[in-house]
Amino acid sequence: MTMLVALDVMSLFWMSVVGVLACAQKLLPAKNAIDVPLALAIVGLGLVIVIAPSLIPGLTPPMM
C-alpha cells in the first residue's frame, strides 16, 4: 500500500498499472512461473524510480 501511495504522488498512470498487477496477483491462483517474474519486475521498477526517475515516461513533470 505504501508503494501505491508513493506512486500516486508521482503518477496516477503508474499507480494504476502497479495496482492492477498487484490485484491480479492476489486474485489469480498462485503460479511461481508468473509470480516470481512479476515480483521481480515490480522491484525493478521501484529501483529504477529510486535511481533514475527520468527514465520512466510520465513520472516526472516536463521541464519548463
C-alpha positions in Angstrom: 0.0 0.0 0.0 2.9 2.4 0.7 4.2 1.8 -2.8 0.8 2.8 -4.2 0.7 6.0 -2.2 4.2 6.9 -3.3 3.4 6.2 -6.9 0.1 8.1 -6.7 2.0 11.2 -5.7 4.2 10.9 -8.8 1.9 9.4 -11.5 -1.7 8.2 -11.4 -1.0 6.0 -14.5 1.9 4.1 -12.9 -0.1 3.7 -9.7 -3.0 2.1 -11.5 -0.6 -0.2 -13.5 1.1 -1.5 -10.4 -2.3 -1.7 -8.5 -3.8 -3.8 -11.3 -0.8 -6.1 -11.3 -0.9 -6.5 -7.5 -4.6 -7.1 -7.6 -4.3 -9.7 -10.3 -1.5 -11.4 -8.4 -3.7 -11.6 -5.3 -6.9 -12.8 -7.1 -5.4 -15.3 -9.6 -4.2 -18.8 -8.5 -0.6 -18.8 -7.3 1.9 -19.9 -10.0 5.6 -19.5 -9.5 6.1 -19.1 -13.2 4.1 -15.9 -13.1 4.5 -14.6 -9.6 8.3 -14.5 -9.4 8.9 -12.6 -12.7 6.1 -10.2 -11.8 7.5 -9.6 -8.4 11.0 -9.0 -9.9 9.5 -6.6 -12.4 7.8 -4.6 -9.7 11.0 -4.5 -7.6 13.0 -3.5 -10.7 10.5 -0.7 -11.4 10.9 0.5 -7.9 14.7 0.5 -8.2 14.6 2.5 -11.4 12.2 5.0 -9.8 14.7 5.5 -6.9 17.9 5.6 -9.0 16.8 7.4 -12.2 13.1 8.5 -12.2 13.6 10.4 -15.5 13.8 7.1 -17.3 10.2 6.3 -16.6 7.9 8.1 -19.0 5.2 10.2 -17.4 6.8 10.0 -13.9 8.4 13.4 -13.8 6.9 16.7 -14.9 8.1 18.2 -18.2 10.9 20.7 -17.9 9.9 24.3 -18.5 
